[in-house]
């Protein structure tokens, strides 16, 4: 308990120092900085918990280095999956929607993924830094292309804005709207820009092994509008379930149902710090649990914004969905996650839920699961 309190104090002190440093650099007119991001080193086919690092140019407000230092599982699992997928399907493309400054692409390269990658980013600020970071790390194996566009769903009218989120991180958000153009509002208050919009079909990528989406709340809309492409390409889907309305919670239920009907058989759900909530069969029980978690995160985040309490709740979940044709990759990835030293002694026993879903769950999601799903018989050590 004493160590936990000391770690909490250290974390608060470092956070305060980072904030003061950012404010000082901003006063000097500095807008970007260089950080070092880490990814797990892969020896042959076995990813280890030894981290390798690469430099990354980011907006001044980006906190990725700080988050990785205090949450070792944050952004840890996706690079491993990219390595596994790239090795199994070297002739297929990995698509990164919401590529930001290229952190996911660089992390995947560090982990050993050599597959062709396509990053899609609508923000001119992020796209410029993406190009710079790819060039700075061009010694890493693999080819990467950038598409400067906004991926849309069913709605052709999307409002696209850049702002600083609650964590201080610079974000680009898209939301359906009734306006007739897509707009970009830069942080500095520059003139409004029109951005190119595309849908998944427009990309003309027929062979895709992994579709990663991280668009700060717009992921469900993109998936909803790309179901025909998903049914044809049948990639592994890794999406961030962050919601800002109950309508989006309902949309996620519809999206998961639709993907399930397209013969996707396995699912893994991680919280926003990288802790695995459950992994197993993608059936109606798994869909219900995933939607409950998404709804829970929405309501907790609304309470947090209303009360401004110090401890921020889990505000999104990463959902990985595996089609029947790629179940072997789920088995390999699931095995690596279970064996990771990051899990330590907190791995729970594998149990079966009411409908037969294999569930794996550990701290810090353990208390959440105990409260949400006592009727599923999930046992936590």
Secondary structure, 3 states (H helix, E strand, C coil): CHHHHHHHHHHHHHHHHHHHHHHHHHHCCCCEEEEEEEEEEEECCEEEEEEEEEEEEEECCCCHHHHHHHCCCCCCHHHHHHHHHHHHCCCCEEEEECCCCCHHHHHHHHHCCCCCEEEECCCHHHHHHHHHHHHHCCCCCCCEEEECCEECCCCCCEEEEEEECCCCCEEEEEEECCCCCCEECCCCCCCCEECCEECHHHHCCCCEEEEEECCCCCHHHHHHHCHHHHHHHCCEEEEEECCCCHHHHHHHHHHHHHHHHCCEEEEEEEECCCCEEEEEECCHHHHHHHHHHHHHHHHHHHHHHHHCCCCCCCCCEEEEEEEHHHHHHHHHHHHHHHHCCCCCCCECCCEECCCCCEECCECCCHHHHHHHCHHHCCCCC
